[in-house]
Every structure is written in C-alpha cells, then in structure tokens.
Amino acid sequence: MGAPLTLCKIVGISLAFWVFASFAQDREPSLTETLSWMDSTYNPHRDAGGAWGHGIEEIYSSGKLFKRRTSTFTYDGCQISLNMQDDPASPLYSNLYTSSVYHFNLRDIDQSSIKLYLFDPQYGGLSCDFNQGNMVCSIAEMEFQTRNQTPLMDEDLHIVWPKLKGNEHEARKSRKTFVAEFYIDDAQYANRFAKAFRHAIALCGGEPSPF
C-alpha cells in the first residue's frame, strides 16, 4: 500500500509544479511592471547610472544638426503626463520653439490607433515612406489617438519667440486634443515600446474605436 501512495504523491507534486510553471510562464506583466519598464528605458536616468533615454529626435542636414526635440513622461497608475520640448539651440527652433505637456488616461486611448512613422535622421528627416532602399530608417515617432478621436487629452502649450520682447516674447494656452506622439531615437526599440504601450492600455481598460 505504501508504494502506490508514494507514487500518487510524486505524481501530484509533479502536476502541481507543472501547473505553477505554466502559470508563471503565461503570466503577463502587470501595469506596474509595464510602466516601470517603459519609464526605465524611455526616460533618461543618467544620475542613477541608468539608461540615457530614448525620447529624442535629432535631424541632420548636410551633416549638421538641424532639429532636436525631446520627450519624457511621468505616470500615476493609468494617468500619464507626456512632456515635449523643442531645443532652441537647434537651427530650426532658433526663431520659435515650443514645449507641450499632454495629460491623458490610458483607458481613453485606442490601441488600434498606434502608428509608428520611421525617418532617416541623416537624410533631413525624410519619411521612410519614400525609401528607395538607400535610407537608414533609424528613428521613429509613435502617434496615438483617443477612442473615437474624442478630445479627451489636455494639452498645455508654451510658445516662445526668443527674438521678441514684452508681450510678444511668449504665449501660453491650454486646449483639448485627441492625438499626441512619442519621439523615439531607435526604430527597433520603438516596436518594443509600442507593444508595452498597447499592453498598458489594455490593462487600464482601453478599448478600440468601433469603426
């Protein structure tokens, strides 16, 4: 009687281990894990000896820097604040530069609206939609929209004209919008970031537009 009982125990333990291993393997990252990965890789953490960040777009013309924009984000659960900043030191923004902050909830974002647009930074930022095989499509913009394009994002916009003075030097305004984008300096990383962003939206209850 002892041998069959021992065999049953072994089978039971093996089955329990298999179920646990399968559950652990199939378990998807939680919202906290997903946003933490996005934060640790996308945002710069140089002071802590971490990643340099991927939220930058640099465009060159004739080998010289022409345009630079950066973006970072913060989060509190499903609530996201996305910060954009033109670099006034780059020639394109020497006469006018802007900074924007978008506030939105991930549950309002349509997963199916996420699109990656690739560019060649050395080719004047030309879209890779025109690639004839001679372009290096190494940077990206990840555009996303709210469900049904409903203007649920809050945008705080700051515009500066550095060569003007007085009331004409700068302007601020707030508005509603349905679209925003992340700037990404690595096209391969952009695909991973987009996958994580879709997953975070799903975990927050986001649903695609019906049509």
C-alpha positions as CSV (number, residue, x, y, z in Angstrom):
1,M,0.0,0.0,0.0
2,G,2.9,2.3,0.7
3,A,4.4,2.3,-2.8
4,P,1.2,3.4,-4.6
5,L,0.7,6.2,-2.1
6,T,4.2,7.4,-2.7
7,L,3.7,7.3,-6.4
8,C,0.5,9.3,-6.1
9,K,2.3,11.9,-4.1
10,I,5.1,12.2,-6.7
11,V,2.5,12.5,-9.5
12,G,0.6,15.1,-7.5
13,I,3.7,17.1,-6.8
14,S,4.8,16.9,-10.4
15,L,1.4,18.0,-11.6
16,A,1.3,21.0,-9.2
17,F,4.8,22.0,-10.3
18,W,3.8,21.8,-13.9
19,V,0.7,23.9,-13.3
20,F,2.7,26.5,-11.4
21,A,5.4,26.6,-14.0
22,S,2.9,27.0,-16.8
23,F,1.1,29.8,-14.9
24,A,4.4,31.6,-14.3
25,Q,5.4,31.3,-17.9
26,D,2.0,32.5,-19.2
27,R,1.7,35.4,-16.7
28,E,1.8,38.7,-18.5
29,P,3.5,41.8,-17.0
30,S,1.3,43.8,-14.6
31,L,0.6,47.5,-15.2
32,T,3.2,48.5,-12.6
33,E,5.8,46.3,-14.3
34,T,4.9,47.5,-17.8
35,L,5.0,51.2,-16.9
36,S,8.2,50.7,-14.8
37,W,9.9,49.2,-17.9
38,M,8.7,52.0,-20.1
39,D,10.0,54.6,-17.6
40,S,13.3,52.9,-17.0
41,T,14.1,52.6,-20.7
42,Y,12.4,55.6,-22.3
43,N,13.2,58.3,-19.7
44,P,16.8,59.3,-19.0
45,H,18.2,58.1,-15.7
46,R,21.7,59.3,-16.0
47,D,22.1,60.5,-12.4
48,A,21.3,57.0,-11.2
49,G,23.7,55.4,-13.6
50,G,20.8,54.0,-15.7
51,A,19.6,54.4,-19.3
52,W,20.2,57.6,-21.3
53,G,16.7,57.5,-22.5
54,H,15.1,57.1,-26.0
55,G,12.9,60.1,-26.1
56,I,14.8,62.2,-28.5
57,E,14.5,63.2,-32.2
58,E,17.6,64.6,-33.9
59,I,17.6,65.5,-37.6
60,Y,20.7,66.5,-39.6
61,S,21.1,68.4,-42.8
62,S,24.4,68.2,-44.7
63,G,25.9,66.5,-41.7
64,K,24.9,69.3,-39.3
65,L,22.3,69.2,-36.6
66,F,19.1,70.9,-37.9
67,K,16.4,69.9,-35.4
68,R,16.2,68.4,-31.9
69,R,13.1,67.6,-29.9
70,T,12.9,65.6,-26.7
71,S,10.1,64.0,-24.8
72,T,9.7,62.3,-21.3
73,F,6.7,61.1,-19.4
74,T,5.5,60.5,-15.9
75,Y,2.8,58.3,-14.7
76,D,0.4,57.7,-11.7
77,G,-1.4,54.5,-12.3
78,C,-3.2,54.9,-15.7
79,Q,-2.7,58.7,-15.7
80,I,0.1,59.8,-18.0
81,S,1.8,63.2,-18.4
82,L,3.8,63.4,-21.7
83,N,6.3,66.3,-21.9
84,M,7.6,67.6,-25.3
85,Q,10.4,70.2,-25.7
86,D,11.9,71.8,-28.8
87,D,15.6,72.6,-28.4
88,P,16.2,76.3,-29.2
89,A,19.9,75.6,-29.8
90,S,19.0,73.7,-33.0
91,P,18.6,76.0,-36.1
92,L,15.0,75.0,-36.8
93,Y,13.8,76.4,-33.5
94,S,16.1,79.4,-33.2
95,N,13.2,81.8,-34.0
96,L,10.3,79.9,-32.4
97,Y,10.2,76.9,-30.1
98,T,7.5,75.2,-28.1
99,S,7.0,72.9,-25.1
100,S,3.9,71.0,-24.5
101,V,2.5,68.8,-21.8
102,Y,-0.2,66.3,-22.6
103,H,-2.3,64.8,-19.8
104,F,-4.4,61.7,-20.5
105,N,-5.7,58.4,-19.1
106,L,-4.6,55.2,-20.8
107,R,-8.2,53.9,-20.7
108,D,-9.1,56.6,-23.2
109,I,-6.5,55.6,-25.8
110,D,-7.4,53.4,-28.8
111,Q,-4.8,50.6,-29.2
112,S,-5.5,50.3,-32.9
113,S,-4.6,54.0,-33.5
114,I,-1.0,53.4,-32.5
115,K,1.2,54.0,-35.6
116,L,5.0,54.1,-36.0
117,Y,6.4,56.6,-38.5
118,L,10.1,56.0,-39.4
119,F,12.5,58.6,-40.6
120,D,16.1,58.9,-41.7
121,P,17.8,61.4,-39.4
122,Q,20.8,61.9,-41.7
123,Y,18.6,62.4,-44.8
124,G,17.0,65.6,-43.5
125,G,14.3,63.7,-41.6
126,L,12.8,62.3,-44.8
127,S,9.9,59.9,-44.1
128,C,10.8,56.3,-44.9
129,D,7.6,56.0,-46.8
130,F,9.8,57.3,-49.6
131,N,12.5,54.8,-49.0
132,Q,14.1,53.6,-52.3
133,G,16.5,51.3,-50.5
134,N,19.2,53.8,-49.7
135,M,17.8,55.2,-46.5
136,V,18.6,54.4,-42.9
137,C,15.3,54.3,-41.0
138,S,16.6,54.6,-37.5
139,I,14.3,57.0,-35.7
140,A,10.6,57.0,-35.1
141,E,7.5,58.9,-34.0
142,M,4.8,56.9,-32.3
143,E,1.5,58.5,-32.8
144,F,-1.6,57.5,-30.8
145,Q,-5.2,58.8,-30.6
146,T,-8.1,58.6,-28.2
147,R,-11.0,56.3,-28.8
148,N,-13.3,57.7,-31.5
149,Q,-11.0,60.7,-31.7
150,T,-12.8,62.2,-28.8
151,P,-10.7,65.2,-27.5
152,L,-10.0,63.8,-24.0
153,M,-6.4,64.9,-23.8
154,D,-5.4,68.1,-22.1
155,E,-2.6,70.0,-23.7
156,D,-0.7,72.8,-22.1
157,L,1.3,74.7,-24.7
158,H,4.1,77.2,-24.2
159,I,5.3,79.1,-27.3
160,V,8.5,81.3,-27.2
161,W,9.7,83.8,-29.8
162,P,13.3,84.4,-28.4
163,K,14.0,87.4,-30.5
164,L,10.9,89.3,-29.5
165,K,10.3,91.1,-26.2
166,G,7.4,92.1,-23.9
167,N,4.0,90.6,-24.5
168,E,5.2,89.2,-27.9
169,H,8.0,87.1,-26.4
170,E,5.9,84.2,-25.3
171,A,2.4,82.8,-25.2
172,R,0.6,80.1,-23.2
173,K,-2.6,78.3,-23.9
174,S,-4.5,75.1,-22.9
175,R,-6.6,73.1,-25.3
176,K,-8.2,69.7,-25.8
177,T,-6.9,67.3,-28.4
178,F,-7.3,63.7,-29.4
179,V,-3.8,63.0,-30.8
180,A,-0.2,63.0,-29.5
181,E,3.1,61.3,-30.1
182,F,6.3,60.0,-28.5
183,Y,9.6,60.7,-30.1
184,I,12.0,57.7,-30.2
185,D,15.6,57.6,-31.2
186,D,15.8,53.9,-32.0
187,A,13.4,52.2,-34.5
188,Q,13.9,48.7,-33.1
189,Y,13.2,49.9,-29.6
190,A,10.1,51.8,-30.9
191,N,8.5,48.5,-31.7
192,R,9.1,47.2,-28.1
193,F,7.8,50.5,-26.6
194,A,4.7,50.4,-28.8
195,K,4.0,46.8,-27.6
196,A,4.3,47.8,-24.0
197,F,2.1,50.9,-24.5
198,R,-0.6,48.7,-26.1
199,H,-0.4,46.3,-23.1
200,A,-0.6,49.1,-20.6
201,I,-3.7,50.5,-22.4
202,A,-5.4,47.1,-22.2
203,L,-4.6,46.7,-18.5
204,C,-6.3,50.1,-17.9
205,G,-9.4,49.1,-19.7
206,G,-8.8,50.9,-23.0
207,E,-10.9,49.8,-26.0
208,P,-10.5,50.3,-29.7
209,S,-12.9,52.5,-31.7
210,P,-15.8,50.5,-33.1
211,F,-15.1,51.6,-36.7
